[in-house]
């Protein structure tokens, strides 16, 4: 084997990286002063890094990045220098992306594309450049590489990257375990009623409408972090919509059908089973958008079935859709309509669940993609069991026409919040006609539903007439919501007064941070809207709604 000199190898890597940077710069529409400044700064920092390497006897300082945190990177001069040069190149490319001239969406798309390339190009992602993975291969006499190839083959067969040990979990056995029964079903959903855990329950039942782009059991992962079980423990009679995972037989279903035959039908069935004229309702993410649409349709028909409405990380005003905005424009929507919508061959096709799952994963590629590429394939490690990531990998399909209507009228044209702009189920929509008190929850680090976008719901739901409560929790889209009080994690913010100014920042400036979960605040808010307490029912359903099968039911077990 030919001996190599780490210093000379590093010098060659330095020269190559400079050349690649200049090639990349030439392809972007950058103002000349900005380009000159970036070039000068880059050369200065690269020179300083090289000099530091020489002064440290070929050992540059260890980079402050968790991808290169292992001692193997710092102990190998060539690897340490390569990591430092990669980080310098990455910073420079992102600065270039920030300096690109163009409209806001174009610049956002450039930043996103550059970030994807930068994250994929990390030397930690490649066996030939990752000293930690190389050391493990030597220590295990190649067994880690063999195990990594086995993981790769398994993931190819199952069609997605493993983010957790999926063999540990089973729906109905150790996730989605709250006791209940399916009391109604049609082609779109099953309605689950949960067994009371208290001698008395509130007279108004609670209906949960989860997102149809995911399985409902994000709200019922395990007993100690189940929002469903927590709500049952508070004395509520709880019903949950469990969406069917669509197959080709449902490929032509529309948004109107999801509203009329699912959300409104679920409300009707809960009213019939409980005998309550009004019920409490909760919608999560897209489920909140569906719930609000259904209640607006019923309001147009002169009905107000909701005693209260809770919206968790939900968009009604789509003027700020965060990172997802980069994917949506007229061309993209038209392509989707031609390939998936009613105008497509067969009158509609399925949007495959794996496509949605991959899109959401690449919104955080280092955490949800490359981290597992390195661990699973390069190191041959089996990812640890994690219920939330198991749920995240359990993807669902969507009917093309339903998805295309949602895409065009909300994300692209933002018509849902405009009174009278849309007709759904034969009714002109006006969200302001929903009269129920509303609890709006947002997560501060949410990259799918930005918290200030969720705050806009307080301005859209004008029919609540001052009966709107806005609460913001710490963390992101899922972890912020699934935050049980017993664990004492994170915090939440509540406005100093009941005032809800139009500007979200003005609300936050006066809000007070409280330790722990927002669940207790929501439970206290919900009680006055739930009515008096009555004896808990001894059986599921009623005379016309017999238990069909035990919870979680068969719909949630269908794979995409």
Secondary structure, 3 states (H helix, E strand, C coil): CCCCCHHHHHHHHHHHHHHHHHHHHHCCCECHHHHHHHHHHHHHHHHHHHHHHHHCCCCCCCCCCHHHCCHHHHHCHHHHHHHHHHHHHHHHHHHHHHHECCCHHHHHHHHHHHHHHHHHCCHHHCHHHCHHHHHHHHHCCCHHHHHHHHHHHHHHHHCCCCCCCHHHCCECCCECCCCEEEEEECCCEEEEEECCCCCEEECCCEEEECCCCCCHHHHCCCHHHCHHHHHHHCCCCEEEEEECCCCHHHCCCCHHHHHHHHHHHHHHHHHHHHCCCCEEEEEECHHHHHHHHHHHHHHHCCCCCEEEEEEECCCCCCCCCHHHHHHCCHHHHHHHHHHCCCCCHHHCCEECHHHHHHHHHHHHHHHHHHHHHHHHHHCCCCCCCCHHHHHHHCCCCEEHHHHHHHHHHHHHCCCCCCCCCCEECCEECCHHHCCCEEEEEEECCCCCCCHHHHHCHHHHCHHHCCCEEEEEECCCCCCCCCCCHHHCCCEEEECCCCCCCCCHHHHHHHCEEEECCCHHHHHHHHHCCCCCEEECCCCCCECCECCCEECCCCHHHCCC
